[in-house]
Amino acid sequence: MAERGARCLIVSANQVVTPYPVYPLGAACLVAALKNKGHKVSHFDVLADGGLARLALALQGKTYDLIGVSIRNLDTVDSAAPHQFLAEIVETMKVIRDTITTKIVLGGPAFSIMPEQLMELFGADYGVVGEGEVLLPWLAAELAAGLSPEQKILYSEPTDGLWQPTDLTKSTAEYYLKHGGMLNVQTKRGCPHTCGYCSYPKIEGKKIRYRDPDEVAEEVIHLRDHSGAKYIFFADSYFNDHEGRYLRVAEALIKKGSTVPWCAFFRPENLTRSDLRLLKRSGLAAMELGTDAGCDVTLAGIGKSFSFADVLQVHGNVVKEEIPCAHFIMFGGPDEDENTLREGLANIERLDNSVVFAFAGIRVFPDTAIHERAIADGIITADRSLLDPVFYYSPKISREKIVSAIRSSFASRMDRIYPCHEFEGRIASLHKMGFVGPLWDLTLKKRKHR
């Protein structure tokens, strides 16, 4: 008797629309991987397909061997608006359990950060930590054959060769295009850096695995021609890898004739004016720089390998090439005190012709250096649950002084944003008016014309 493909449903459970809805790239990869192994797959996006009431209707009368629930975020990671998203996932799980009997598998970046706690909280049958393109099709085949693997949390090994064209419904693409015009693409996975707060290495691995540049360019063209993408965000942990492979992506985009504007995260180091000119030719429209701290002491405190002089050098090149850029900076990290705060705010003044988004405190995630430092500094105990947002603040300075200093420094400046959630309403309004992209770059244009 021939094996049959499993009947699968992938649910993108994210309900967050601030600062704008983010296209579920991970789910798109899983749908493609499941289909490639002969499984029958449907996709339901809670945002794009009408919410949980519509999910309940979509489940009625259906039979699935497996429902995968992708969890993108645990919370806002912003101490100024520390909203947790777990209640929404609990509601999603309840709708599924109340409507259908099947195996539920958890995945997604948020799940990979705290798998054991989330399995217990949500009462799922299985969970996949890390990339699901190999393990989820295997699990689907096992369940379709009537088998129930004993191991409930499956841990994937970062693997080369997983890349394939993504696959999502037309309704999903249309929703995200109507709310910002952006779709996401990855050019690589993994991050070799040891930033003290970051969970990327746990989610994607510490070794960078590159996608063929021509395939990246072809997907961008496909999303433009078949999905109507007006803007691409390259959702790599950071775009400008030390090997310079990102430049091959730019060359491929130019060779394929791509005209789609794009944005990405960058480390503020090793970017020459020649590099930037090439990126601009390929469609680079804006840059988001992970500057992350305001001076050398606090950069070292969060494990950064670059200095603020490196930041200024890259920033100068970006400004000379007239590329809109935004810096994201956290205050209150390890070794922050009144002197570093003062120095950091003075350094920010040198970041002319850019937008600066500031945050007070650093969200603590398990298995990070910040977690270890928070325990060592007596901020939390080793057994403290991190499901509820916990933020690290240096014991050398109060949160109140940090917030007061940021507000005072940023007062009356449109291009200095704190708290960041107050900017989100402006972005949503501009998207409704038909503007596309991340839109903080419009702040620079307004400032220039004042």
Secondary structure, 3 states (H helix, E strand, C coil): CCCCCCEEEEEECCCCCCCCCCCCHHHHHHHHHHHHCCCEEEEEECCCCCHHHHHHHHHCCCCCCEEEEECCCCECCCCCCCCECHHHHHHHHHHHHHHCCCEEEEECHHHHHCHHHHHHHHCCCEEEECCCCCHHHHHHHHHHCCCCCCCCEEECCCCCCCCCCCCCCHHHHHHHHHCCCEEEECCEECCCCCCCCCCHHHHHCCCCEECCHHHHHHHHHHHHHHHCCCEEEECCCCCCCCCCHHHHHHHHHHHCCCCCCEEEEECCCCCCHHHHHHHHHCCEEEEEEEEECCCHHHHHHCCCCCCHHHHHHHHHHHHHCCCCEEEEEEECCCCCCHHHHHHHHHHHCCCCCCEEEEEECEECCCCCHHHHHHHHCCCCCCCCCCCCCCEECCCCCCHHHHHHHHHHHHCCCCCEECCHHHHHHHHHHHHHCCCCCCCCHHHHHHHHHC
